[in-house]
Amino acid sequence: MKEEELNFEKAMEELEKIAEELESEDLDLSASVEKFEQGMKLSKKCNEILENAEKRITILIDGEEKNFNPQNENED
């Protein structure tokens, strides 16, 4: 699966699968290092997705706060 196609949920599923494989102890050192590397890439991708979501939410909240006028709330 290409990195661009990954959404947060898919990346987390893949990361969990890798963690299970690493915990199984059935892998040799080379395979373990490769899986660890894949896991680190997925972890970084998840972090980027979360950071982007946080930025979008912050922008939306900041926009709402700027548009909010408490005086207008009491004019009913």
N, C-alpha and C positions, 0 to 999 in steps of 0.2 A: 504494500500500500504506500502510495506516495505521501510525503509529508504534507503537501498542500491539501490532500483529501481528508486529512485527519481533523475531526472535531474533538472537543474535549472528552466526550464520552468514549469515543473509539480509542483515543490515545490512552485513557485510563484503563480500559479493558486490556489493551495490549501490554500496558505497564504491569497490571496485575498478573497477566499470563507469564510474563518474563520473571516476575518475582517468584511465582510458584515454581517455575523451571529452575531458578537458581537455588531455591530452598530444597528441591528434591535431591540434590547432591548426586544426580546421575550424570552430570556433565563433567568433562575433563576441564583442565585449567584453561585451555585455549577457547573452548566453547563458552565457558563461564565468563571470561573476559569479554568475548564478543557480545554475549547477552547483556552484560553489565553496560557495555558501551551503548547498545540499543536502548536500554532502559534510561540511561542518562540523557540521550537525545529526546526520548519521549517525555521525560520529566521536564526538560527545558521547553519543549513545545507546549506542555500543559501550563507551565508557568507563564509563558508568553500569552497564551489564550486568556488566562485569568487576569493578567495585567491589563490586556486590551479591554476586557470586559469592565474592569474596575475604572479605567479611564473613561469609557463611554458612560458608565453610571455617574461618575463624578461630573462629567459635562452636563448630563441631563439634570442632575440635582442642582448644580450651580445655575443652570438656565431657569429652573423652576423658582429658585430663591430670588433671582433677579426680577422675575415676573410677578412674584408674590408681593402684594402690598397689603399689609394688615389693615389699613384704613378702609380698603374696599370690602373687607370681610364684614364690617359692622354697618354697612350702608343698606341693609335689607329693610 
